[in-house]
Amino acid sequence: MRTVLILILLVLAAIFASQNAGMVTVAFLWWHAEASLAVVITVCLVSGCAISAIALTPGIVKRHSETRKLRNQLASHHKNNERADT
């Protein structure tokens, strides 16, 4: 199933690239570059995903740490309850 999904995404990416092959000029401040529209859109997409991942990482790490701490506390309480029952 996963292979089929990857193949579908690759076909869609190929269609996208072929339909957006026209050259565009990208300007930012004093910098100018000319590239395929598909390349520009892909670079923007990947850059946005990378920036989002970097921005979300501290929260994910914090929640992972809190979850680990709570699991350890729960395990400790279970051990204490088992000792009290015996």
KELO-631216 format. One record per residue: residue number from 1; x negated, y, z negated of N, C-alpha, C in turn. Coordinates in steps of 0.2 Angstrom, whole numbers, plus 2048, in hexadecimal, padded with zeros to 3 digits. Atoms other than C-alpha are relative to their C-alpha. Layout:
   num   n_east   n_north   n_up   ca_east   ca_north   ca_up   c_east   c_north   c_up
   NUM        X         Y      Z         X          Y       Z        X         Y      Z
...
This chain:
   num   n_east   n_north   n_up   ca_east   ca_north   ca_up   c_east   c_north   c_up
     1      7FC       7FA    800       800        800     800      7FC       806    800
     2      804       7FA    801       7F2        80C     7FB      7FC       801    807
     3      803       7FF    7F9       7E9        809     80C      805       803    805
     4      7FB       7FD    7FB       7F9        80D     816      801       807    7FE
     5      7FF       7F9    802       7FB        81D     80C      7FA       804    803
     6      806       7FC    7FE       7E9        822     810      800       800    807
     7      800       800    7F9       7EB        81D     822      805       806    803
     8      7FB       7FB    7FF       7FB        828     823      7FD       807    7FF
     9      803       7F9    802       7F2        837     81B      7FA       802    805
    10      805       7FF    7FB       7E3        835     827      803       802    807
    11      7FC       7FE    7FA       7EF        835     836      803       807    800
    12      7FD       7FA    800       7F8        844     830      7FA       806    800
    13      805       7FB    800       7E7        84D     82D      7FD       801    807
    14      803       7FF    7F9       7E1        849     83F      805       804    804
    15      7FB       7FC    7FC       7F2        850     846      7FF       807    7FE
    16      801       7F9    802       7F0        85F     83B      7FA       804    803
    17      806       7FD    7FD       7DE        862     841      801       801    807
    18      800       7FF    7F9       7E2        860     853      805       805    802
    19      7FB       7FA    7FF       7F1        86C     852      7FE       807    7FE
    20      802       7FA    803       7E7        879     849      7F8       801    802
    21      807       800    7FE       7D7        878     853      7FD       807    802
    22      802       7FA    7FE       7D7        88A     858      7FB       804    7FB
    23      805       7FD    804       7C9        895     852      803       807    7FD
    24      7FE       7FA    803       7CC        8A3     846      7FA       803    7FC
    25      805       7FC    803       7C1        8B1     83E      802       801    7F9
    26      7FF       7FF    807       7C0        8B1     82B      7FC       806    7FE
    27      804       7FA    803       7BB        8C2     823      801       800    7F9
    28      800       7FF    807       7B6        8C5     811      7FB       805    7FF
    29      805       7FB    801       7AE        8D5     80D      7FC       802    806
    30      805       7FF    7FA       79F        8D7     818      7FF       7F9    804
    31      801       807    7FE       79F        8C4     81C      805       7FE    805
    32      7FB       802    7FB       7A7        8BE     82C      7FE       7F9    803
    33      802       806    7FD       7A8        8AC     833      805       7FD    804
    34      7FC       802    7FB       7B0        8A3     841      800       7F8    7FF
    35      7FF       808    800       7B7        891     83F      807       7FE    802
    36      7FA       803    7FE       7C5        886     844      805       801    7FA
    37      7FB       7FF    805       7D6        88A     83B      801       7FA    7FB
    38      7FF       806    804       7D7        878     835      7FA       7FF    7FB
    39      806       800    804       7C5        879     82D      802       806    7FA
    40      7FF       7FB    805       7CA        88A     824      805       7FE    7FB
    41      7FB       802    805       7DA        883     81D      7FE       7FA    7FC
    42      802       806    804       7D2        873     817      7FB       802    7FB
    43      804       7FD    805       7C4        87D     80F      803       804    7FA
    44      7FC       7FC    805       7D1        888     806      803       7FB    7FC
    45      7FD       806    804       7DA        878     801      7FC       7FD    7FB
    46      805       803    804       7CB        870     7FA      7FD       804    7FA
    47      802       7FB    805       7C5        880     7F1      805       801    7FB
    48      7FA       7FF    805       7D6        882     7E9      801       7FA    7FB
    49      800       806    804       7D6        870     7E3      7FA       800    7FB
    50      805       800    804       7C5        872     7DC      800       805    7FA
    51      7FF       7FB    805       7C9        882     7D3      805       7FE    7FB
    52      7FA       802    804       7D9        87B     7CC      7FD       7FB    7FB
    53      803       805    804       7CF        86C     7C6      7FC       802    7FA
    54      805       7FC    805       7C2        877     7BD      804       803    7FB
    55      7FC       7FD    805       7CF        881     7B5      804       7FC    7FB
    56      7FC       805    804       7D9        872     7AF      7FC       7FC    7FB
    57      805       805    804       7CA        868     7A8      800       802    7F9
    58      800       7FF    807       7C9        871     797      806       7FD    7FC
    59      7FA       803    803       7DB        86D     793      801       7F9    800
    60      800       808    7FF       7DA        85B     799      7FB       7FD    7FB
    61      805       803    805       7CA        858     78E      803       801    7F9
    62      7FE       7FF    807       7D2        860     77F      806       7FB    7FE
    63      7FB       804    802       7E2        856     780      7FD       7F8    800
    64      803       807    801       7D7        846     783      7FD       7FF    7F9
    65      803       800    806       7CE        84A     774      805       7FF    7FA
    66      7FB       800    805       7DD        84D     769      804       7F9    800
    67      7FD       807    7FF       7E5        83D     770      7FC       7FB    7FC
    68      805       805    803       7D5        833     76B      801       801    7F8
    69      800       7FF    808       7D6        83B     759      806       7FD    7FD
    70      7FA       802    802       7E8        837     757      800       7F8    800
    71      801       807    7FF       7E5        825     75D      7FC       7FD    7FA
    72      804       802    806       7D7        823     750      804       801    7FA
    73      7FC       7FF    807       7E2        82A     742      805       7FB    800
    74      7FB       805    800       7F0        81E     747      7FD       7F9    7FE
    75      804       807    801       7E4        80F     747      7FE       800    7F9
    76      802       800    807       7DE        815     736      806       7FF    7FB
    77      7FA       801    804       7EF        816     72F      803       7F9    800
    78      7FD       807    7FF       7F4        805     736      7FB       7FB    7FB
    79      805       804    804       7E4        7FD     72D      802       801    7F9
    80      7FF       7FF    807       7E8        806     71D      807       7FC    7FE
    81      7FA       804    801       7FA        7FF     71E      800       7F9    7FF
    82      801       807    800       7F4        7EE     721      7FD       7FE    7F9
    83      803       802    806       7E9        7EE     712      805       801    7FA
    84      7FB       7FF    805       7F7        7F5     707      805       7FA    800
    85      7FC       805    800       802        7E7     70C      7FE       7F9    7FE
    86      803       807    803       7F6        7D9     707      7FF       800    7F9
